[in-house]
Amino acid sequence: MKSLIVRGVTGIVFVAVLIAAMLYGSISFGILFAIVSGLAVNEFCNLIHQYKKTTFSTLLAIMGGIYLFFILFAFNNLELEKPIAILVPYIGLIVYMFVRELYRKEGGALDNMAYFVLSQIYAALPFAMLNILATYGGAYSFVLPLAIFIFLWSNDTGAYCVGSMIGKHKMFERISPKKSWEGFVGGAVTAIVAGYVMSLFFGEVLSTLQWMAMAAITVAAGTLGDLIESCMKREMKIKDSGNILPGHGGILDRFDSCILAVPCVVILLYLL
């Protein structure tokens, strides 16, 4: 009972902070997700260090992840005279992380280089790409980033309710025994309905069909993102990626669906 209360309180605070930061403006949005990006990279690096005994710098990986976030933040929110110049320090960091392996006496150079790059692509880039959604119409708007989370939360709710009642056919039992195809369909329908509701309030941002397509893509990519993180944790033989969120695990546990959903939605919107 106590753990359920802790989980509930943490969930409420988590959602409240997330929504408040997005609604308040671009600065609070940027600060929150830059922090989330840094925490996600830190969590990923700690897991890899334990699993593969790698020796690349977690601090430099965190700095790189946060800087990557602010690169896209600056591209989309600031009028830069020479926007390409802001990439130079980040490229320099990547080059430095590769070259420094030449001077290490111990082995593991390939793992160090590969997992450092993966920390940027997997744990940092999706959060940086939220900036693209936030400025999709030109100026900052909370609508599309918030919609991603609304669709994911709707999907989780629908999938849990339908799956717990009639879920019989497992999706990926080897990786996630609780996920069923019935739950997936229930979650998808719930999210698509949420997409239709969003179109009633924000029809000037996307058309009804576009809103519903965005919801469908969010569910499909989000489910895959969840399964990918579950696959990684199963191979590492861990239950949670961290313990920063009492009752919910780590940052990667809470944002695993976003990691694939955000890039896929960005691609969808630009194809549209």
N, C-alpha and C positions, 0 to 999 in steps of 0.2 A: 504493500500500500504506500509506504514511504517513497519507494523508488518511482512509483506511478505519479505521485504528487510532484516530486523533483522533476521528472520528465515533462510533466504538464506545464509547470512554472517556467522551466527553461525554454520550452517551445513557444510559450506566449511572449516572453521577453525577446526571444530571437526574432520572431515574426514582427513584433512591434518596432524593434530597432531597425530592422531591414526596411520596413515600409516607411517609417519616419525619415530615415536618411534619404530615400529616393524622393519622397514628397517635398522635403525641405529645399532641395536645390542641388545644383551640380557639384558644389564644394563638398557638402556632406556626403553626397553619393560617391565622389572621388575618394574622400578620406576613408569611408567605410570599406569600400571594395579594394582599395590599396592595402589596407590592413588585412582583409580577408585573403587577398592574394599572397601577402607575405607569410601569413599563418599556414596557408595551404602548402606553399613551397617548403616551409620549415618542417611540416608534418611529413610530407613526401620524402624529403631528404633524410629525416631521422629513420623512417621505415627502411629506406634503401640501405643506409649505413648499417643497420642491424641485420638486414637480410643478406646483403652482398659483401659486407665489410669494406665498403668503398671509403675513400679518403678525400674526396673533393670537398671544397669549403661550403658548408651550409650557409654561412653568413653571406658569402658572395652570391650564392644562388638566390637567397632571399632578396638581397639588394637588386639583383638582376630582375627578379619577378616584379618587385615594386616599381622599378624603373620602366619595365615594359608596360605596366599599367599606365604610368604617367606619359609614356610616349603616345599611346593612343588617346589618352585624355587631352593632351596638348594638341594633337592633330585635329581633334574634333571639337575642341572648345576654345582654342586660342588662335589668333591670327598671327602666324609665324612668318617672318620675312624669308627665312631659309629653313623650311620644315625638315628637310633631310638631315640637317646638322644635328638634330636632336637624337638621331640614330647612332651617331659616331661613338659615344661612350659605351652604348650597349654592344655594338659590334666589337669594340675594343675589349670588352669584358669576355666575350665569347672567345676571341683570339687568345687572350691571356690564359683562360682556363685550359685551352688546348696546349699552348706552348709550355705551360708550367709542368705538364706531365713529362716533358723531356728531362727535367731536372730532378724528378723523383727517383729515389733509389729502389723503393719497393715496387712490386708489380701492380697490376690492376689499372693500367692507364686507359685501356679501352672501356672498361666499366665506368671509370671516373668521367670520361668524356661523354659517353653515351647517356648516363643517368643525369649528368648535369644538364644536358640539352633536353632530356625528357622532363626534368623538373620545370623547365621554362615552357615547353609545349603543352604538357599535360596539366600542370598545377597552376600556371600563371596566365598563359595566353587566353583561355576562355573568359577569365574575369576581365582581362584587358579589353576583350571584344565586346563586353557590355557597353563600353563607351560608344561603339558604333551604333548599337541599338538606341542608346540614349539620345543621340543626335541624328537619327535617321531622317527626320523631317527638316533638319537645319539646326535650330537652336535646341538646347537641352530640353528634354521632356521625359518624365518618369514613366510614361505610358507603356512603351514596349518592354523595358526591363522589368517593370512590375508585372506585366502580362505573363512573362516567362514563368515567374514564380507562382502566379495565380493558376496557370495551367498545370504546373507540376504539382502544386498542392491539391488541385481538383482531381488530378490523375491518381495521386496517392490515396485520397479519400474514397474515390469510386472503386479503385482496384481493391482496397482493403475490404470494403463493404460487400462487393460482389464476390470477390475471391473467398472470403470467409464463409459466405452462405452457400455458394454453388461451385466453387473452384475444385475441379477434379483433374483436369488435364494440365500437367506440369509443363512450363516453358523450358527451363534449363535446370532440371532437378539436380544435376551434378554440381551446379554453381550456386543456385538459389532455390532450395527445396520448397519455399513458401509461395513462389510466384506461379500463377496459373494463367492459362490463355483466357479463361473466363474473367479473371480479375483484370487482365490487360484490356480486354474489350470494354469492361465496365468502366475502367479508368479513362480510356480513350473517349468513350461516349460522354462521360462527365466533363472532360476537358473541352471537347468540341462544343458542348452546350455552353460552357463558360466563354468560349470564343464567340459564340453568337451573342451572348449577353454583352461582351465587350464591344461588339460592333454597334450595339444600340446606344452606347455612351460615347464611343470614340470612332464613329463612322467616318470622320474626316481624316483619320490616320490611315486606316485600311478599310477595304470593302468587306462586306459580310463574308464572302467566300474566302478572302485573304485571311481574315481573322480565324476562320475555322480551319483553314489549311495550316496556319501558324500553330494552332493548338494541336493538330494532328502530328505535325513534324516534331513539336516539342515533346509530345508523349512518346513517339517512336524513338527519337534520339535519347530522350531522358531515360527510358527503360534500358536501352543499350548501355548508356553511361553507368547506370546503377549496376548492371550485370558485369560490366568490365571491372568496376571497382571491387565487386564481390569476388570476381575471378582472381584479382591481384591479392586480395586479403586471404583467400583460400590457399593460394600458393605460398604465401608468407606464413600461413597458419596463425593468423590473428583474427580477433573478433571485431575490434574497432580500430580505426586509423589513429585515434588519439583519445584524450579524455577532457578536452577543453570545454565541452558542452555537457554538463552533468545529465546523465540519462540518455544522451543522444550520441555520444562518442566524440569524434573529432570533426574538424572542418571538412575534410574530404568525405566523411560519412554524410554530412548534411548537404553538401553541394555536389555530390557525385553525379546526379542527374544533369545539373547545369553544365558540367564539363563537356559533354557532347551536345547538349541541346542548344547552347548559345551559338557555337559556330555554325550548326546546321540551320538555325533560324536566320542568322546573318546571310548565309548563302541563299536561302529561300527568298528573303526580302529583296536581295539584289537581282535575283533571277526574275522576280515579279516586276 
